[in-house]
Amino acid sequence: MFLKDVEYAWRTLRRSPVFLTTAVVTIALGIGASTAIFSVTNAVLIRPLPYKDPNRLVFLCDDMRKRNVRDFPTSGADYFDLRNGTKNMFEDVAAVNTGRGLFPREDGTLEQLRTAGVTTNFFQLLGAKVVAGRDFDDSDGQPQAPQAAAAPGAPQPPPLPLIAIVSYEYWQRRFGRSTEIFGKPMSGNRGPVIVGVLEPGFELLFPPDANQERVPDIWFANRIAYDNANRNQVFLRLIGRLKPGVTVDRAQAQVESVAEQIRKIEPIHATAGFYVRVESMHSYIVAETRPTILALLGAVIFLLLIACANVANLLLVRASLRERELAVRTALGAGRGRLVRQILAEALLLSIFGTAIGLALAWLGIHELLVIAPANLPRLNSINIDIVVLAYTALAGLVSAAIFGMAPAWRASRPDVMEVLRGSGRTAGLSGGGWLRNAVVVAEVALSFVLLIGSGLMVRSFIALQHVDPGFDSRNILTFLLLGPRGNQPAQRAAFMQDVKSRLAAIPGVQSVTAAGPFPLAGGFFPIRWGKEDALADASKFQAVDNMQVLPGYFETMRTPLIAGRTFTDADNAPEHAVAIVDEALAAKAFPNESPVGKRILVRARGPQPEWVQILGVVRHQRDTSLAVPGREQIYFTDGYLGHGVAGQWALRTSGDPAKYAPAVRAEIGKRGGRLVINEMQPMDELVQKAQSATRFSLLLIGVFATIAALLAGVGLYGVLATLVRQRTAEIGVRMALGAAPGNIFQLIVGQGIKLSTIGIFIGLGAAFWLTRVMTSMLVGVKPTDPVTFVGIALLFFAIAAFSSWLPAQRAAGLDPTRAFRDE
C-alpha cells in the first residue's frame, strides 16, 4: 500500500518541478552542512582514539601551581617514582619526548626528521603494532655506562648504539620497504640502528599546547637511568593505562600521594607547587576544540531545522492548494490515514532526494573544511564519511521528513469537505492553515536570528583580532629555521652566527637580519624562573616567565617598540654579560610604578642555580603563542648568553615582498656549505594568519550557515506573505474599490511581515542570550551578550524582513479591483 503512495507521490511531484527543485535544494543545504560538521564531530569528539582500549588511557600532566604553569614536562626521576608508586592503579606508565633532528643520507647530505624518544614500554602500552622487525625490549633502553677512568691512551668502551623504530611512511619513502636495514645503522656506519617498522598511519595524539610531533619519522628507545636522573631536567610527557575498573579519581588520589613524596624530597618542586593531574586522554586532547565543534554542530542543527521549516511551509501551501483534491478524495471514501500517508510519502521522497544531494555536498564540503581548518585541530586527517556519518545522514533525513511532513499531513488530513467543495474561487484552498504557516515562519526567524547573532559575534571577534597589537610589525619579514652544525666551541658558534648574518644582510633589498629562539607565534616557548632578592630566602617567591634568545638587532628588525632603556648591542652578545631586556608586562609585575632599567632580577636560565641579570631596557609585549590571549610575561637574553648558536629562527626585513627573497636566501646559505638545512621558510604574515586560523575557521562556517539561514527565513517570509496576498485577493479588491489607497495596502502587507519578524526576533533574542554563552572560548575582545551585535543583527533582520515583504506588498498594492473580483 505504501509503495503505491510513494508511486503516486512521485507522479504528483513531477508535475510541480519548481516546487520539487526548491524543496530538494533546501533540504540538501541543511543535510549537507550538518553532515559535513558531524563528520568533524565524529572524528574529533566521538570516534575512539586509535589505540588499544583507549578509554583506559590517561595523561599524567605536571603543573607548577604557585607559578601558574600548566602541562609542564616531567623529569626522568619523577617518571620513575610515578611509575613505580602507582602500580596498584596503572597497568603501566610510559614516557615520550619529541623533536626534530638532522640525519645523514647515504650521499652525506642531511635531512630533517621528526623524532621521538620513548621508554621501551611505549608501543606496548598504546597497543601499537610493529609490522616488520621487532618492538623495543628492555635492553634497548639500557643506560650508557659511565666512562671509567683509564690510563692515558687506553681505549674507552664504545657507547651503546641508539635503537630505533621507524614509521611505515618513512620506511617506504627512504628505504623502499627493504627489510635489509634491520639491525644496521641508518647510513653506513653512522646513525641509529633500526630494528622495526610501525604500522601505517600511527599518530601520537597530544593536546595542541603540548607541542609534540604528531607523526614522528623515527622513534628511539631512551637510554636513560631514570632512577638517578636530575629532577630539574624536564622533557618527558607521560601516558598511563588504568587497570580495569580503576577510575580517574582513584588514580588521581594515588598519583597525588606520590607527588606529595616528591615535594618532600625536592625543594624546588615544593616551592613551585608541583602537582600531577590525571586526565582522560580523549577528553584532554579535545578539551580546547570541543566548545568550537559543539557550537558549529549546534549551528548546523539550527540550519537544518530552518530548512525543515521552510520545506514545511512549502508543503503547507501546496496542501492548501490541493484541498479541493483532498476533499474530493475524502468524499469518495478516503480515510485520514490514507491522506496522511500520501503527504508523508511526498515528504519522504523529498527527503531522500535532498539527503542524496546533501551527502554529495557534504563530501565536497569536507574537502574544503580540511583546507581551512586550523592545523591544531586534533585528528584532522581522520575526518571522512564513514559508516557512523552515513548513519547520521540517514537519520537526519528521516527526522527531517518527519519534521517538515507532519504539520502539512495533519493539516491536509482535516479538510472541511462541504466548505471546500462549496467554495469556487481559486484561493479557496488557501483560506485555512494561516496560523500554522505563520508559526513556522516565526520559528524560522527565531532560529535564523540566533545564527546571525553567532555570526555577528564571530565577525566582531575577527575584527578585534585584526586590531590586536602583536608587539611587532609582521610586514615584509621572511622567516626560516636554519639547521646544521654550528661548531663545537663558543667562538666557532659565534663566528658562524656572525657569518650567516653578514651573508644575509648583503643580499640586495634586505634591510636588516636577526635570529631568535624561539620565534613569536612559531611555538616552542618554555618558561623559566625569575624572582627578586626575597626569592633567595623564600624560593616560593620565584615566578614563571617565557624566555627568548636573540641576536642584537632583533627588536629593530621586528620593529618592537622600545619603551625604556636600550636594546642589545654586539658588545652584550657574550656569555660573560649577564644582561636582559624585559617586556612591559614583566616590568610592571617586577617593578610596579618605577623604572626597571638598571635594576637586577634573578633568573634560572643556564644552570641549576639562579643568577643575577641586569635589565637594560623595556620593550612592548609580544604575543608569543596566540593573538587571542596576551600570554605570559617575557624576558630576552642575547644569543651569546647561552653560548651562541641557540637562536635558530632567522628573520629578514626586506624592502618588498619577502617571498621573493627566498631563492636568494637559499643560494646564499648554500654558498656557505657546512651541510646546512633550511626549513619552514615563510613570510611572517603567514605565521600571523595561522594564529588567526581558529577564529577564521569558526567565522567562515558560522557566517555561511547564518547567511543560508537568513536567506531561507527571508524566502519563508516571502512565501507566507505571497500566500496571504493570494488568500486575501478578494478582500484587497473590496478595500480598493471602497477607496483604500495602494499605499495603505502596501503598509498592510509589510506590517504583517514586520509583525511576524518582530515576534521571531524577540523569541530569538531570548534564545541567543543563553545559547551564545557556549561561544565564550571562541570569542576575542567581545562578550557573548555584546549589545552592539544584538542591536545590529536585529536591525539587519528587520531590513531582511522588509525586503522579503516588499515584493508581495508591491503585488498587493498593484491589484486591479475589477480583475481581482473576476479572478475570484
C-alpha positions in Angstrom: 0.0 0.0 0.0 2.7 2.4 1.0 4.6 1.7 -2.2 1.6 2.8 -4.2 1.5 6.0 -2.1 5.2 6.6 -3.0 4.5 6.0 -6.7 1.6 8.4 -6.6 3.7 10.9 -4.7 6.4 10.8 -7.4 3.9 11.3 -10.2 2.4 14.3 -8.3 5.8 15.9 -7.5 6.9 15.5 -11.2 4.0 17.8 -12.2 5.5 20.6 -10.0 9.2 20.8 -11.0 9.7 24.3 -9.4 8.3 23.1 -6.1 10.3 19.9 -6.3 13.6 21.6 -7.1 13.1 24.3 -4.4 12.3 21.8 -1.7 15.1 19.3 -2.6 17.8 22.1 -2.7 16.6 23.5 0.6 16.8 20.1 2.3 20.2 19.3 0.6 21.7 22.5 2.0 20.6 21.6 5.5 21.6 17.9 5.3 24.9 18.7 3.6 26.0 21.3 6.1 25.0 19.2 9.1 26.7 16.0 7.7 29.9 17.9 7.0 30.1 19.3 10.5 29.0 16.0 12.0 31.9 14.3 10.2 34.3 16.7 12.1 32.4 16.0 15.4 32.6 12.3 14.8 36.3 12.3 14.0 37.3 14.6 16.9 34.8 14.0 19.7 33.1 10.7 19.1 35.4 8.2 17.4 37.6 6.3 19.8 41.3 7.0 19.8 43.3 4.7 17.6 44.9 2.9 20.5 44.2 -0.3 22.4 41.4 0.1 25.0 41.6 3.9 24.6 39.0 4.5 27.4 41.7 3.4 30.0 44.4 5.7 28.7 45.3 8.9 30.6 47.8 11.7 30.6 49.8 12.5 33.7 50.3 16.3 33.5 52.7 18.2 35.7 51.6 21.6 37.0 53.5 24.3 38.9 50.5 25.8 40.6 52.3 28.5 42.5 53.8 29.8 39.3 50.6 29.4 37.2 52.3 26.9 34.8 50.2 24.0 33.4 51.3 20.9 31.5 54.9 21.2 32.3 57.2 18.4 31.1 58.3 15.7 33.6 61.8 14.7 34.7 63.1 11.2 34.4 63.3 10.8 38.1 59.7 11.9 38.6 58.6 9.5 35.9 60.4 6.7 37.7 58.7 7.5 41.0 55.2 7.9 39.4 55.5 4.6 37.5 56.7 2.6 40.5 54.4 4.3 43.0 51.2 3.7 41.2 51.4 0.1 40.1 48.2 -0.7 42.0 46.3 1.8 39.8 48.1 1.6 36.4 48.9 -1.4 34.3 51.9 0.7 33.2 53.1 4.2 32.6 55.2 5.2 29.5 57.0 8.4 28.6 57.8 10.2 25.3 59.6 13.3 24.1 59.6 14.6 20.5 61.6 17.0 18.5 63.4 17.4 15.2 66.9 16.5 14.1 69.3 16.2 11.2 70.3 12.8 10.0 72.8 11.8 7.2 71.6 10.2 4.0 73.8 7.7 2.1 75.3 10.5 0.0 76.3 12.5 3.0 73.6 15.2 2.8 71.4 15.9 5.7 67.7 15.6 6.1 65.5 16.8 8.9 63.4 14.1 10.6 60.7 14.3 13.2 61.9 12.3 16.1 60.6 10.8 19.3 62.4 9.3 22.3 60.3 6.8 24.3 60.5 4.4 27.1 60.8 0.8 25.8 57.2 0.0 27.0 55.6 2.8 25.0 54.3 0.9 22.0 53.0 -2.0 24.1 51.1 0.4 26.4 49.4 2.1 23.4 48.9 -1.2 21.6 50.8 0.0 18.5 51.8 -2.8 16.1 55.2 -3.3 14.7 54.6 -4.7 11.2 58.1 -5.5 10.3 61.1 -6.3 12.5 60.6 -6.2 16.3 59.4 -3.9 19.1 61.7 -2.4 21.7 62.9 -4.6 24.5 64.3 -3.6 27.9 67.9 -3.9 26.7 67.3 -1.2 24.1 66.8 1.3 26.9 69.8 0.2 29.0 71.6 3.4 30.1 75.0 4.2 28.7 77.8 3.1 31.1 79.7 5.9 32.7 83.2 6.3 31.2 85.7 4.8 33.5 88.9 6.4 34.4 91.6 4.8 32.3 95.3 5.2 31.7 96.3 7.8 29.1 95.8 6.5 25.7 93.8 3.4 26.8 90.7 2.9 24.6 87.3 3.6 26.1 84.5 1.0 25.6 82.3 2.0 22.6 78.9 3.7 23.5 75.8 1.6 23.2 74.0 2.3 19.9 70.7 4.1 19.7 68.0 1.6 18.8 65.2 2.9 16.5 61.9 2.0 15.1 60.8 3.9 12.0 57.3 4.9 10.8 55.9 2.9 7.9 55.7 6.1 5.8 59.4 6.9 6.3 60.4 3.2 5.8 58.6 3.3 2.4 60.0 6.7 1.4 63.6 6.3 2.5 64.2 2.6 2.3 61.7 1.3 -0.2 60.3 -1.1 2.4 63.5 -3.1 2.4 64.0 -5.5 5.4 67.7 -5.5 4.9 68.0 -2.4 7.0 67.1 -4.1 10.3 70.0 -4.5 12.7 72.1 -2.0 10.8 72.9 1.7 11.3 70.8 4.0 9.1 73.6 5.4 7.0 76.6 3.0 6.6 78.4 3.0 10.0 76.6 6.1 11.2 73.2 6.7 12.8 70.9 4.7 15.0 70.3 1.0 14.5 66.8 0.3 13.0 65.1 -2.8 14.4 61.4 -2.4 13.4 58.7 -0.6 11.5 55.4 0.8 12.9 52.0 0.1 11.5 50.9 2.6 8.7 49.1 5.7 9.9 50.3 5.6 13.5 49.8 9.0 15.2 51.0 10.4 18.5 48.0 12.4 19.8 48.5 15.1 22.4 46.8 18.4 23.2 48.0 21.1 20.7 49.7 23.2 23.5 51.9 20.2 24.3 53.9 21.0 21.1 54.5 17.3 20.4 55.2 15.9 16.9 52.1 14.1 15.6 53.8 11.7 13.2 57.5 11.2 14.1 59.6 9.6 11.4 61.9 7.8 13.8 61.4 6.6 17.3 64.3 6.0 19.7 64.5 4.0 22.9 65.7 6.4 25.5 68.9 5.2 27.2 68.3 7.0 30.5 68.9 5.9 34.1 65.5 7.2 35.2 66.1 6.3 38.9 69.2 8.5 39.0 68.0 11.3 36.7 68.2 15.0 37.5 64.7 16.2 38.7 65.3 19.6 37.2 65.8 18.3 33.7 62.3 18.1 32.4 61.5 16.9 29.0 59.1 13.9 29.2 55.4 13.6 28.6 53.7 10.7 30.5 50.9 8.4 29.4 49.3 5.8 31.7 46.9 2.9 31.2 44.5 2.4 34.1 43.8 -1.1 35.4 40.3 -2.4 34.6 37.7 -0.9 37.0 40.0 1.9 38.2 38.5 5.4 37.8 40.4 8.6 37.1 39.5 9.9 40.5 41.0 6.9 42.3 44.1 7.1 40.2 44.4 10.8 40.9 44.4 10.2 44.7 47.2 7.7 44.3 49.2 9.9 42.0 48.8 12.8 44.5 50.3 10.6 47.2 53.4 10.0 45.1 53.6 13.7 44.2 53.5 14.6 47.9 56.5 12.4 48.4 58.3 14.1 45.5 57.6 17.5 47.0 59.1 16.4 50.3 62.4 15.3 48.7 62.8 18.1 46.1 62.6 21.6 47.4 62.1 23.3 44.0 59.0 21.1 43.4 57.6 22.1 46.8 58.2 25.8 46.4 56.8 25.7 42.8 53.6 23.9 43.9 54.3 20.7 42.0 51.1 18.8 41.2 50.3 15.9 38.8 46.9 15.8 37.2 45.4 12.6 35.8 43.4 13.5 32.7 41.4 11.2 30.4 43.4 11.1 27.2 40.4 11.5 24.8 38.8 14.3 26.8 42.0 16.2 27.3 43.1 16.0 23.6 39.8 17.7 22.5 39.3 19.9 25.5 40.4 23.0 23.6 38.4 22.4 20.5 35.3 20.8 22.0 33.4 24.1 22.5 34.0 25.3 19.0 33.0 22.0 17.4 29.8 21.7 19.6 28.9 25.4 18.7 29.3 24.6 15.0 27.3 21.4 15.3 24.6 23.4 17.1 24.7 26.0 14.3 24.1 23.4 11.6 21.3 21.7 13.5 19.6 25.1 13.6 20.2 25.4 9.9 18.7 22.0 9.3 15.6 23.0 11.4 15.3 26.2 9.4 15.5 24.2 6.2 12.8 21.8 7.5 10.6 24.8 8.5 11.0 26.2 5.0 10.0 23.0 3.3 7.1 22.6 5.8 5.8 25.9 4.7 6.1 25.0 1.1 4.2 21.8 1.8 1.5 23.7 3.8 0.9 26.0 0.9 0.9 23.0 -1.5 -1.5 21.1 0.7 -3.8 24.2 0.9 -3.8 24.5 -2.9 -4.7 20.8 -3.1 -7.6 21.0 -0.5 -10.2 20.6 -3.2 -8.5 17.4 -4.5 -8.2 16.1 -0.9 -11.8 17.0 -0.1 -13.0 15.1 -3.2 -10.9 12.0 -2.2 -12.4 12.2 1.3 -15.9 12.5 -0.1 -15.2 9.4 -2.1 -14.2 7.4 1.0 -10.5 8.0 1.5 -9.7 7.9 5.2 -7.5 10.3 7.2 -4.8 7.7 7.4 -4.6 7.4 3.6 -4.3 11.2 3.2 -1.6 11.4 5.9 0.4 8.6 4.2 0.1 10.4 0.9 1.6 13.7 2.3 4.2 11.8 4.2 5.2 9.8 1.1 5.8 13.1 -0.7 7.9 14.3 2.3 9.9 11.1 2.3 10.7 11.4 -1.4 11.8 15.0 -1.0 13.9 13.9 2.0 15.5 11.0 0.0 16.4 13.3 -2.9 17.6 16.1 -0.6 19.7 13.7 1.5 21.4 12.1 -1.5 22.4 15.6 -2.9 23.2 16.7 0.6 25.6 13.8 1.0 27.4 14.8 -2.2 27.6 18.4 -0.9 29.0 17.1 2.4 31.7 15.2 0.6 32.7 18.4 -1.2 32.4 20.4 2.0 34.7 18.1 3.9 37.5 18.7 1.4 37.0 22.4 1.8 36.9 22.0 5.6 40.3 20.3 5.5 41.7 23.3 3.6 40.5 26.0 6.0 40.6 24.0 9.3 43.3 25.1 11.8 46.3 22.9 11.9 45.9 22.2 15.6 42.5 20.6 15.2 43.1 17.1 16.6 42.8 14.1 14.2 42.3 16.4 11.2 43.4 13.7 8.8 40.8 11.2 10.0 37.8 13.4 9.0 35.8 11.5 6.5 32.4 10.0 5.7 32.3 6.6 7.5 29.5 4.3 8.5 28.7 6.5 11.5 28.4 9.6 9.4 26.3 7.7 6.9 24.0 6.6 9.7 23.7 10.1 11.0 22.9 11.4 7.5 20.2 8.7 7.0 18.7 9.5 10.4 18.8 13.2 9.8 16.9 12.7 6.5 14.2 10.6 8.2 13.9 13.0 11.1 13.7 15.9 8.7 11.0 14.2 6.7 9.0 13.7 9.9 9.5 17.3 10.9 8.5 19.0 7.7 6.0 16.4 6.8 3.9 16.1 9.9 2.4 19.5 10.0 1.2 19.5 6.3 0.0 15.9 6.7 -2.0 16.9 9.8 -3.4 19.9 8.1 -4.2 18.0 4.9 -6.0 15.2 6.7 -8.6 17.5 8.2 -10.3 19.1 5.2 -13.8 20.7 5.7 -15.3 18.8 2.9 -18.5 20.8 2.5 -16.8 24.2 2.9 -14.1 23.4 0.4 -16.4 21.8 -2.2 -18.8 24.8 -1.8 -16.0 27.3 -2.5 -15.5 28.3 -6.1 -12.7 30.9 -6.0 -9.2 29.9 -6.9 -7.9 30.9 -3.4 -10.5 28.9 -1.5 -7.9 26.3 -0.7 -5.8 29.0 0.9 -8.4 30.0 3.4 -7.2 27.8 6.3 -3.9 27.0 8.0 -2.7 30.6 8.0 -1.8 30.4 11.7 0.3 27.3 11.2 2.2 28.9 8.3 2.8 32.0 10.4 4.0 29.9 13.4 6.5 28.1 11.1 7.8 31.4 9.8 8.2 32.8 13.3 10.2 29.7 14.2 12.4 30.2 11.1 13.1 33.8 12.0 13.9 33.0 15.6 16.4 30.2 14.6 17.9 32.4 11.9 18.3 35.3 14.3 20.3 33.1 16.7 22.6 32.0 13.9 23.0 35.6 12.8 23.9 36.7 16.3 26.6 33.9 16.4 27.9 35.1 13.1 27.9 38.7 14.2 29.9 37.8 17.4 32.5 36.0 15.2 32.8 39.0 12.9 33.3 41.2 15.9 36.0 38.8 17.2 37.8 38.7 13.8 37.8 42.5 13.6 39.2 42.6 17.2 41.9 40.2 16.1 42.9 42.5 13.3 43.4 45.3 15.8 45.5 43.2 18.3 49.0 44.6 18.6 51.3 41.6 18.4 54.2 43.6 19.6 56.0 43.6 16.2 55.4 44.6 12.6 55.0 41.4 10.6 55.0 43.1 7.2 58.0 42.4 4.8 59.6 39.8 7.1 60.9 36.5 5.8 61.4 33.8 8.4 63.1 30.4 8.3 64.6 27.7 10.5 68.3 27.0 9.9 69.6 23.6 11.0 73.0 22.1 10.8 76.4 22.1 12.6 77.5 25.4 14.1 80.8 24.4 15.7 81.8 22.8 19.0 83.3 25.8 20.7 81.6 29.1 21.6 83.9 31.1 19.4 83.2 28.8 16.4 79.4 29.2 17.0 79.7 33.0 17.4 81.6 33.2 14.1 79.0 31.0 12.4 76.2 33.3 13.6 78.0 36.4 12.5 78.9 34.9 9.1 75.3 33.9 8.4 74.1 37.3 9.5 76.6 39.1 7.3 75.8 37.0 4.2 72.1 37.5 4.5 72.5 41.2 5.2 74.4 41.5 1.9 71.5 40.3 -0.2 70.2 43.3 -2.2 66.9 44.6 -0.7 67.5 43.1 2.7 67.2 45.9 5.3 68.2 44.0 8.4 68.7 40.5 9.7 68.2 38.9 13.1 67.7 35.5 14.7 65.8 34.3 17.8 64.9 31.1 19.6 62.0 30.5 19.7 60.1 32.9 17.4 56.9 34.7 18.2 53.8 32.7 17.1 56.0 29.8 16.0 55.6 27.8 19.2 58.2 26.1 21.4 58.2 28.6 24.3 59.4 27.3 27.6 59.1 29.1 31.0 62.0 29.7 33.3 62.1 31.0 36.9 62.6 34.7 37.8 62.5 36.5 41.1 63.7 39.4 43.2 66.0 39.3 46.2 63.4 38.0 48.5 63.3 34.8 46.4 66.7 33.8 47.7 65.3 33.4 51.2 61.9 32.0 50.0 62.0 30.1 46.8 58.2 30.2 46.6 58.6 33.8 45.5 60.0 32.7 42.2 57.6 33.0 39.2 57.5 31.8 35.7 58.4 33.9 32.6 58.8 32.9 28.9 62.3 33.5 27.6 63.9 34.1 24.2 67.4 34.2 23.0 68.0 36.9 20.3 70.8 38.4 18.2 71.4 42.1 18.7 69.2 44.0 16.3 66.2 41.7 17.0 63.9 44.5 18.2 64.9 46.8 15.4 64.3 44.2 12.8 60.9 43.2 14.3 60.1 46.8 15.0 59.2 46.1 18.5 58.8 49.4 20.3 61.4 50.3 22.9 59.7 51.7 26.0 62.6 52.5 28.2 66.4 52.0 28.3 68.2 50.5 25.4 68.3 47.3 23.3 71.2 44.8 22.9 74.4 45.8 21.1 77.1 43.4 19.8 79.1 44.1 22.9 76.3 42.5 25.0 76.4 39.3 22.9 78.7 37.2 25.1 78.4 34.7 28.0 80.1 36.9 30.5 77.5 39.7 30.0 74.6 38.8 32.3 72.1 41.3 30.9 68.5 41.1 29.8 65.6 43.0 28.3 62.1 42.6 29.7 58.7 43.3 28.3 56.3 45.8 29.7 54.3 43.1 31.4 57.2 41.7 33.4 58.4 45.2 34.2 55.1 46.1 35.6 55.0 43.0 37.7 58.6 43.2 39.0 58.9 46.9 39.5 55.4 48.5 39.7 55.4 52.3 39.4 59.1 52.5 38.9 61.6 52.1 36.1 63.3 48.7 35.9 66.2 49.9 33.8 69.5 49.3 35.6 67.9 47.0 38.2 68.6 43.3 38.7 66.4 40.2 38.9 67.2 36.6 39.5 66.8 34.1 36.6 67.5 30.4 36.2 68.4 30.2 32.5 71.7 28.4 32.2 72.2 26.3 35.3 70.5 24.8 38.3 71.1 27.9 40.4 69.5 31.3 39.8 71.8 34.2 38.9 71.5 37.9 38.7 71.0 39.7 35.4 70.8 43.4 34.8 67.9 44.9 32.9 69.0 47.1 30.0 65.6 48.0 28.6 61.9 47.5 28.4 60.1 46.6 25.2 56.5 46.2 24.1 54.9 42.8 25.0 54.9 40.3 22.1 52.1 37.8 21.5 54.2 34.6 21.6 51.7 31.7 21.2 48.4 33.3 20.2 46.9 36.6 19.1 43.7 35.8 21.1 45.4 35.9 24.5 48.3 38.1 25.7 50.3 35.1 27.1 52.9 35.1 29.8 55.5 37.8 30.5 58.7 37.7 28.6 62.4 38.1 29.1 65.1 38.3 26.4 68.7 37.3 26.5 71.4 37.6 23.9 72.3 34.5 21.8 75.8 34.6 23.3 74.4 34.5 26.9 73.8 30.7 26.5 77.0 30.1 24.5 76.0 31.2 20.9 74.1 29.4 18.3 70.8 28.7 20.2 68.9 31.3 18.1 67.9 29.1 15.2 64.9 31.0 13.8 66.1 33.7 11.3 64.2 36.8 10.2 65.0 39.2 7.3 63.2 42.5 6.9 63.0 43.2 3.2 62.2 46.2 1.0 59.4 44.3 -0.8 57.5 41.0 -0.9 59.5 38.8 1.4 58.6 35.6 -0.5 60.6 36.8 -3.5 63.8 36.7 -1.4 63.6 33.0 -0.6 65.7 31.9 -3.6 68.4 34.4 -2.8 68.5 33.3 0.8 68.8 29.6 -0.1 71.5 30.4 -2.6 73.5 32.4 -0.1 73.2 29.8 2.7 74.2 27.1 0.1 77.4 29.0 -0.7 78.5 28.7 2.9 78.4 24.9 2.8 78.6 23.1 6.1 75.6 20.8 5.4 73.1 23.4 6.5 69.3 22.8 6.0 66.7 25.4 5.6 63.1 24.6 6.8 59.8 26.3 7.4 60.6 29.3 5.3 57.6 31.6 5.2 56.7 35.3 5.5 56.0 36.4 9.0 52.5 37.4 7.8 51.8 33.7 7.3 52.5 33.0 11.0 50.1 35.8 11.9 47.5 34.3 9.6 47.9 30.9 11.2 47.5 32.4 14.6 44.0 33.6 13.4 43.1 30.4 11.7 40.8 29.0 14.6 38.8 32.3 14.6 38.7 32.4 10.8 37.5 28.8 10.7 34.6 29.4 13.0 33.8 32.8 11.4 33.6 31.3 7.9 31.4 28.3 8.8 29.0 30.2 11.1 28.9 33.0 8.6 28.0 30.7 5.8 25.4 28.9 7.9 23.9 32.2 9.1 23.7 33.6 5.5 21.9 30.5 4.3 19.6 30.6 7.3 18.8 34.3 6.7 18.0 33.6 3.0 15.8 30.7 3.9 14.0 32.7 6.5 13.5 35.5 4.0 12.2 33.1 1.4 9.9 31.6 4.0 8.5 35.0 5.0 8.1 35.9 1.3 6.2 32.7 0.8 3.8 33.3 3.6 3.1 36.9 2.6 2.7 35.9 -1.1 0.1 33.3 0.1 -1.5 35.9 2.2 -1.9 38.2 -0.8 -3.4 35.3 -2.8 -5.7 34.4 0.1 -7.0 37.9 0.6 -7.2 38.9 -3.1 -11.0 39.5 -2.9 -10.7 41.4 0.4 -8.0 43.6 -1.1 -10.2 44.2 -4.1 -13.1 45.3 -1.9 -10.8 47.6 0.1 -9.5 49.3 -3.0 -13.0 49.5 -4.5 -14.1 51.3 -1.4 -11.3 53.9 -1.7 -8.2 52.3 0.0 -5.1 53.8 -1.5 -2.3 51.4 -2.8 -0.1 52.8 0.0 -2.5 51.5 2.6 -2.5 48.1 1.0 1.3 48.1 0.9 1.6 49.0 4.6 -0.9 46.3 5.4 1.2 43.5 3.9 4.5 44.9 5.0 3.1 45.3 8.5 2.1 41.7 8.6 5.7 40.7 7.6 7.2 43.0 10.2 4.8 41.7 12.8 5.8 38.1 12.2 9.5 39.0 12.2 9.2 41.0 15.4 7.8 38.0 17.2 10.5 35.8 15.8 13.2 38.3 16.7 12.0 38.6 20.3 12.0 34.8 20.7 15.4 34.7 19.1 16.8 37.4 21.4 15.9 35.3 24.4 17.4 32.1 22.9 20.5 33.9 21.7 21.1 35.5 25.1 21.5 32.0 26.6 22.9 30.0 23.7 25.7 32.3 22.7 27.4 31.7 26.1 28.7 28.4 24.7 30.8 30.6 22.3 32.8 32.3 25.1 36.0 30.4 24.3 35.7 31.2 20.6 35.4 35.0 21.1 38.1 37.6 21.2 37.6 41.0 22.6 33.8 40.7 22.7 31.3 39.3 25.2 28.7 36.7 24.2 25.9 39.2 25.1 27.5 42.1 23.2 24.7 44.7 22.9 26.1 46.2 19.7 25.9 42.8 18.0 22.4 42.1 19.3 21.1 45.5 18.2 22.9 45.5 14.9 21.7 42.0 14.0 18.1 42.9 15.0 18.2 45.9 12.6 19.7 43.7 9.9 16.9 41.2 10.3 14.3 43.9 10.1 15.8 45.0 6.9 15.7 41.4 5.6 12.0 41.2 6.7 11.2 44.5 5.0 12.8 43.3 1.7 11.1 40.0 1.9 7.8 41.8 2.4 8.3 44.3 -0.3 7.6 42.1 -3.3 4.3 40.7 -2.0 3.3 44.1 -0.8 4.0 45.6 -4.3 1.9 42.9 -5.9 -1.0 43.6 -3.5 -0.8 47.3 -3.9 -0.9 46.9 -7.7 -4.0 44.8 -7.8 -6.8 45.8 -10.2 -10.1 45.5 -8.1 -12.2 44.6 -11.2 -9.7 41.9 -12.2 -9.5 40.6 -8.6 -13.3 40.1 -8.4 -13.3 38.4 -11.8 -10.5 36.0 -10.9 -12.2 35.1 -7.6 
